[in-house]
Amino acid sequence: MKVKRVRKAKKNLSFYINCYKFRKPFQVLIDGTFCHAALQNKTNINEQLPKYCQAEVKLLTTTCVISEIEKLGHELYGALMVLKKFGLHKCPHGKTPTSGAKCLLSMVGDNNPSRYIVATQDLRLQTKLKNLPGVPVMYLHGPAPILAPPSEADKERAQATVKVSTSVHEETLKELKESLEKTGELPPTISKPTGEFVKVKRKKGPNPLSCKKKQKKPALTQPTQNSGKVRKRKRVKIPAHIKEALKQTTQK
């Protein structure tokens, strides 16, 4: 698996995690077109989707999707066998099954409360899902699974929720400030909260790393004063032959 593809998948999944509260394990709703394309490209869905998402994945389908594949005949028997291995989530249609596309749209709803990722090769269904905010779409590009980047509807809803949350936060701060001012419990340090960071100016000085350390000067040795003691002279030893020569000269 290419590193670029994994990075894109991680980036797109993090968007839905942060903005739409998706959580692991990710729930993937799969239709018959996705299973049929996987068989044609020899893609093992059970192995490839967890590797691609780098997380645990729940593979799911509905009874409407299975009944639709059963009606299409023997050509899609392999896709039917693959679908039956996945978990079944109850759809609202019950004993009156509908088409797979309509069923998946009803499972997602307007705001995707169950946080489904829809895996399909149906282009019409993909365009309808992209118009719904908070619905990730997955498809196969050859043998490789691809998670489509967030649509414009996803980005607009995410920006709107961020604006609402910031406005609510500002209102609560204002109410808290007013209540503290009335009771007189507001400290002077936060009496005027602006929400901005205040830069503290500090006196500039020399860089301590560039300054050299002061070297200690060697201590000057003071001359020793005379303590009053007499120094003894060293006696010079005269050799014996010189002494004898001196005696002979004195005797003459």
Buried (B, 14 or more C-beta within 10 A) or exposed (E): EEEEBBEBBBEBBEBBBEBBEBEEEBBBBBBBBBBBBBBEEEBEBEEBBBBBBEBEBBBBBBBBBBBBBBEEEEEBEBBBEBBEEBEEBEBEBEEEBBBBBBBBBBBBBEEBEEBBBBBBBBEEBBEBBBEBBBBBBBBBEEEBBBBBEBBEBBBEBBEEEEEEEEEEEEEEEEEEBEEBEEEEEBEEEEEEEEEEEEEEEEEEEEEEEEEEEEEEEEEEEEEEEEEEEEEEEEEEEEEEEEEEEEEEEEEE
